[in-house]
C-alpha cells in the first residue's frame, strides 16, 4: 500500500489513471482497501455520451460526471483527489471538473 494522504482516513480517495486510449477513475477507501465506485471511458454508458472518441477531454469530463454521480448515490460527498502523478491539466483536470460539477468536493 502506498503512503497515506493527509486526511485519507476521514475521506476516500478519487484516483485517476489514464492510458493512451482510455481514462479511468475510482473512489477508494484506503482504510478498508476497497474500491467504492468506479467509472471509465470504456463502459457502454460513457460511450453513449462521448463525442469525439474515448481519449478526448470531453470523454474525461463524462467519466468525471459519472464518478461524481455514483459517489453521491453511495453517500460520498467529499474525497481526496489523487492525480496519480499526472500533471493537473488536460484529461486529468477534466475528470476533476466533471466530478465537481456533480457536487463532489475535494
PyMOL commands that set and color helices and strands:
alter all, ss='L'
color gray80, all
select helices_A, chain A and resi 44-49+57-73+91-101
alter helices_A, ss='H'
color red, helices_A
select strands_A, chain A and resi 12-18+23-29+34-40+79-82
alter strands_A, ss='S'
color yellow, strands_A
deselect
rebuild
show_as cartoon
